[in-house]
Amino acid sequence: MVGSGALFFHTAPKKAILADLNPDLMNFYRVLKDDTSELVGRLKNLRASRKLYYHMRDMKPRSKLERAIRFAYLNRLCWNGLYRVNKGGKFNVPMGDRLPERLWNTKELHRAATILASADLVTGDFKSTLRRAKRGDFVFIDPPYPRGAPVSTGFNRYCSGFFTPKDHKRLGRAVRSLDKRGVATMILLASSKSILSCYPKSFHRRRLRRKSLISCDSSSRRLVDEIVLTNYTISDNL
């Protein structure tokens, strides 16, 4: 559940496995890693345009490079930074209200590509990926749950299917297995009793409050509570 990879790119570990169920996201990371110059060069030639945005949204690119370009462009200009697809897996977010003159920080793209060089990129369900973790490893898990929203509302369609309460129960069982194997584990969750009940009660819990930066409705960008679960003690400076 790498998403933006904020923790990975901040810590820049020498060795890592990045995994996500979203094939377009993982394809983008692979192309950025393996074909940096071509991807960055193509992205630099793009300009913010409503016409181009909807043309891109309707496209069905076949090559890995074209898929990566489309993903980056739509993600950069979509409404409220929301990544959402319909049941058929088609990206269906309208364009936002901004037309920035500068779309990319190419220096940061090259930096990201350098950090990605040490990572193994995996597309797939968390269950198969977490099986690879062994004693002494660190695992960070950030499931696609609508933070601060009830289970039945909000956004959680990150791929063609929903991440459901049943998936949280599956993840909870996988987390217990990690704990038994001696894997240091951190999970970021919404402050929801029903969701938290899926995870080990023995884990340490810390509440965080921050402003929601991504939402399908800009009016819902408010302070939200998140719970950090760990099977180890975390610093008060968190």
C-alpha positions as a Python dict, from the first residue, in 0.01 Angstrom:
ca = {
    (1, 'M'): (0, 0, 0),
    (2, 'V'): (278, 236, -98),
    (3, 'G'): (58, 520, -227),
    (4, 'S'): (271, 833, -253),
    (5, 'G'): (561, 653, -87),
    (6, 'A'): (618, 950, 145),
    (7, 'L'): (781, 744, 420),
    (8, 'F'): (995, 551, 172),
    (9, 'F'): (1122, 858, -12),
    (10, 'H'): (1186, 1042, 316),
    (11, 'T'): (1389, 762, 473),
    (12, 'A'): (1551, 640, 146),
    (13, 'P'): (1635, 290, 274),
    (14, 'K'): (1912, 94, 106),
    (15, 'K'): (1677, -198, 48),
    (16, 'A'): (1297, -206, 32),
    (17, 'I'): (991, -375, -112),
    (18, 'L'): (718, -139, -232),
    (19, 'A'): (382, -299, -304),
    (20, 'D'): (39, -183, -409),
    (21, 'L'): (-268, -330, -574),
    (22, 'N'): (-300, -33, -812),
    (23, 'P'): (-133, -143, -1138),
    (24, 'D'): (-108, 209, -1282),
    (25, 'L'): (69, 339, -972),
    (26, 'M'): (323, 57, -971),
    (27, 'N'): (375, 89, -1346),
    (28, 'F'): (456, 458, -1296),
    (29, 'Y'): (716, 376, -1031),
    (30, 'R'): (872, 108, -1252),
    (31, 'V'): (898, 340, -1552),
    (32, 'L'): (1036, 621, -1335),
    (33, 'K'): (1295, 377, -1200),
    (34, 'D'): (1394, 208, -1527),
    (35, 'D'): (1332, 473, -1794),
    (36, 'T'): (1383, 798, -1604),
    (37, 'S'): (1516, 1022, -1878),
    (38, 'E'): (1250, 931, -2133),
    (39, 'L'): (965, 968, -1883),
    (40, 'V'): (1085, 1300, -1741),
    (41, 'G'): (1156, 1432, -2090),
    (42, 'R'): (804, 1349, -2206),
    (43, 'L'): (644, 1494, -1894),
    (44, 'K'): (837, 1820, -1933),
    (45, 'N'): (673, 1878, -2271),
    (46, 'L'): (320, 1861, -2129),
    (47, 'R'): (118, 2167, -2032),
    (48, 'A'): (-189, 2197, -1812),
    (49, 'S'): (-493, 2183, -2039),
    (50, 'R'): (-854, 2084, -1981),
    (51, 'K'): (-880, 1947, -2332),
    (52, 'L'): (-568, 1736, -2288),
    (53, 'Y'): (-680, 1619, -1944),
    (54, 'Y'): (-1006, 1468, -2071),
    (55, 'H'): (-831, 1331, -2378),
    (56, 'M'): (-582, 1158, -2147),
    (57, 'R'): (-860, 1034, -1921),
    (58, 'D'): (-1034, 865, -2214),
    (59, 'M'): (-714, 709, -2347),
    (60, 'K'): (-624, 343, -2315),
    (61, 'P'): (-246, 348, -2361),
    (62, 'R'): (-77, 20, -2435),
    (63, 'S'): (289, 86, -2365),
    (64, 'K'): (427, 111, -2012),
    (65, 'L'): (569, 456, -2088),
    (66, 'E'): (240, 595, -2216),
    (67, 'R'): (56, 450, -1917),
    (68, 'A'): (303, 619, -1682),
    (69, 'I'): (265, 955, -1858),
    (70, 'R'): (-113, 933, -1842),
    (71, 'F'): (-110, 837, -1474),
    (72, 'A'): (121, 1124, -1379),
    (73, 'Y'): (-72, 1385, -1576),
    (74, 'L'): (-414, 1285, -1443),
    (75, 'N'): (-288, 1255, -1087),
    (76, 'R'): (-130, 1600, -1107),
    (77, 'L'): (-443, 1780, -1232),
    (78, 'C'): (-739, 1582, -1098),
    (79, 'W'): (-995, 1730, -858),
    (80, 'N'): (-862, 1761, -501),
    (81, 'G'): (-580, 1515, -570),
    (82, 'L'): (-827, 1225, -558),
    (83, 'Y'): (-743, 895, -722),
    (84, 'R'): (-1065, 703, -785),
    (85, 'V'): (-1178, 446, -1040),
    (86, 'N'): (-1517, 294, -1121),
    (87, 'K'): (-1606, -75, -1096),
    (88, 'G'): (-1455, -128, -1438),
    (89, 'G'): (-1123, 13, -1322),
    (90, 'K'): (-1155, 334, -1526),
    (91, 'F'): (-1026, 656, -1372),
    (92, 'N'): (-1327, 887, -1347),
    (93, 'V'): (-1221, 1194, -1149),
    (94, 'P'): (-1293, 1531, -1316),
    (95, 'M'): (-1022, 1789, -1362),
    (96, 'G'): (-956, 2030, -1078),
    (97, 'D'): (-989, 2407, -1094),
    (98, 'R'): (-620, 2481, -1134),
    (99, 'L'): (-397, 2519, -1441),
    (100, 'P'): (-46, 2547, -1295),
    (101, 'E'): (227, 2680, -1520),
    (102, 'R'): (476, 2438, -1369),
    (103, 'L'): (362, 2078, -1353),
    (104, 'W'): (675, 1896, -1240),
    (105, 'N'): (981, 1937, -1024),
    (106, 'T'): (1218, 1743, -1248),
    (107, 'K'): (1493, 1748, -986),
    (108, 'E'): (1263, 1566, -744),
    (109, 'L'): (1162, 1316, -1012),
    (110, 'H'): (1527, 1230, -1074),
    (111, 'R'): (1587, 1207, -699),
    (112, 'A'): (1289, 973, -663),
    (113, 'A'): (1422, 755, -944),
    (114, 'T'): (1758, 727, -771),
    (115, 'I'): (1595, 616, -445),
    (116, 'L'): (1373, 369, -631),
    (117, 'A'): (1682, 198, -773),
    (118, 'S'): (1717, 3, -447),
    (119, 'A'): (1352, -104, -430),
    (120, 'D'): (1175, -419, -543),
    (121, 'L'): (841, -308, -692),
    (122, 'V'): (546, -543, -657),
    (123, 'T'): (188, -526, -783),
    (124, 'G'): (-47, -740, -580),
    (125, 'D'): (-248, -808, -267),
    (126, 'F'): (-90, -737, 70),
    (127, 'K'): (-116, -1100, 182),
    (128, 'S'): (142, -1232, -64),
    (129, 'T'): (373, -934, -10),
    (130, 'L'): (371, -950, 371),
    (131, 'R'): (469, -1317, 358),
    (132, 'R'): (810, -1200, 240),
    (133, 'A'): (881, -1004, 560),
    (134, 'K'): (1113, -1172, 808),
    (135, 'R'): (1242, -1113, 1160),
    (136, 'G'): (1419, -778, 1189),
    (137, 'D'): (1236, -619, 894),
    (138, 'F'): (1017, -310, 925),
    (139, 'V'): (673, -302, 760),
    (140, 'F'): (462, 13, 715),
    (141, 'I'): (96, -40, 617),
    (142, 'D'): (-144, 235, 512),
    (143, 'P'): (-472, 79, 395),
    (144, 'P'): (-706, 281, 167),
    (145, 'Y'): (-972, 363, 422),
    (146, 'P'): (-1167, 694, 428),
    (147, 'R'): (-1007, 852, 734),
    (148, 'G'): (-1251, 1017, 965),
    (149, 'A'): (-1552, 871, 780),
    (150, 'P'): (-1790, 589, 876),
    (151, 'V'): (-1724, 252, 717),
    (152, 'S'): (-2018, 284, 478),
    (153, 'T'): (-1930, 631, 351),
    (154, 'G'): (-1638, 822, 212),
    (155, 'F'): (-1385, 717, -50),
    (156, 'N'): (-1211, 381, -52),
    (157, 'R'): (-1224, 277, -416),
    (158, 'Y'): (-855, 295, -498),
    (159, 'C'): (-875, 15, -753),
    (160, 'S'): (-1171, -147, -925),
    (161, 'G'): (-1289, -299, -595),
    (162, 'F'): (-1348, -157, -249),
    (163, 'F'): (-1120, -217, 47),
    (164, 'T'): (-1387, -358, 275),
    (165, 'P'): (-1417, -441, 646),
    (166, 'K'): (-1349, -803, 544),
    (167, 'D'): (-1018, -687, 397),
    (168, 'H'): (-935, -515, 726),
    (169, 'K'): (-998, -846, 903),
    (170, 'R'): (-768, -1021, 655),
    (171, 'L'): (-506, -755, 713),
    (172, 'G'): (-546, -790, 1089),
    (173, 'R'): (-467, -1161, 1063),
    (174, 'A'): (-163, -1087, 846),
    (175, 'V'): (-44, -830, 1101),
    (176, 'R'): (-69, -1085, 1381),
    (177, 'S'): (146, -1319, 1174),
    (178, 'L'): (405, -1044, 1128),
    (179, 'D'): (414, -986, 1502),
    (180, 'K'): (469, -1355, 1574),
    (181, 'R'): (756, -1361, 1323),
    (182, 'G'): (933, -1069, 1493),
    (183, 'V'): (865, -813, 1219),
    (184, 'A'): (847, -450, 1340),
    (185, 'T'): (510, -327, 1215),
    (186, 'M'): (342, 13, 1189),
    (187, 'I'): (-15, 63, 1065),
    (188, 'L'): (-194, 392, 999),
    (189, 'L'): (-572, 375, 1042),
    (190, 'A'): (-879, 589, 1079),
    (191, 'S'): (-1011, 641, 1430),
    (192, 'S'): (-1295, 393, 1391),
    (193, 'K'): (-1387, 138, 1659),
    (194, 'S'): (-1510, -112, 1402),
    (195, 'I'): (-1189, -93, 1201),
    (196, 'L'): (-957, -89, 1502),
    (197, 'S'): (-1128, -401, 1634),
    (198, 'C'): (-979, -592, 1340),
    (199, 'Y'): (-626, -539, 1469),
    (200, 'P'): (-432, -673, 1770),
    (201, 'K'): (-534, -512, 2098),
    (202, 'S'): (-181, -571, 2227),
    (203, 'F'): (-36, -317, 1980),
    (204, 'H'): (62, 28, 2106),
    (205, 'R'): (-180, 300, 1993),
    (206, 'R'): (-111, 667, 1935),
    (207, 'R'): (-366, 921, 1818),
    (208, 'L'): (-265, 1180, 1560),
    (209, 'R'): (-466, 1480, 1454),
    (210, 'R'): (-394, 1648, 1123),
    (211, 'K'): (-566, 1828, 841),
    (212, 'S'): (-706, 1609, 568),
    (213, 'L'): (-531, 1715, 246),
    (214, 'I'): (-707, 1489, -4),
    (215, 'S'): (-1082, 1459, -34),
    (216, 'C'): (-1350, 1416, -297),
    (217, 'D'): (-1520, 1717, -135),
    (218, 'S'): (-1301, 2017, -56),
    (219, 'S'): (-1537, 2118, 226),
    (220, 'S'): (-1444, 1799, 413),
    (221, 'R'): (-1080, 1901, 441),
    (222, 'R'): (-1084, 1934, 817),
    (223, 'L'): (-889, 1806, 1113),
    (224, 'V'): (-913, 1428, 1126),
    (225, 'D'): (-799, 1171, 1379),
    (226, 'E'): (-571, 888, 1281),
    (227, 'I'): (-445, 601, 1491),
    (228, 'V'): (-91, 471, 1464),
    (229, 'L'): (-60, 108, 1568),
    (230, 'T'): (281, -46, 1638),
    (231, 'N'): (406, -366, 1795),
    (232, 'Y'): (691, -165, 1947),
    (233, 'T'): (712, 149, 2161),
    (234, 'I'): (714, 473, 1964),
    (235, 'S'): (867, 805, 2064),
    (236, 'D'): (666, 1087, 2219),
    (237, 'N'): (815, 1309, 1948),
    (238, 'L'): (598, 1141, 1682),
}
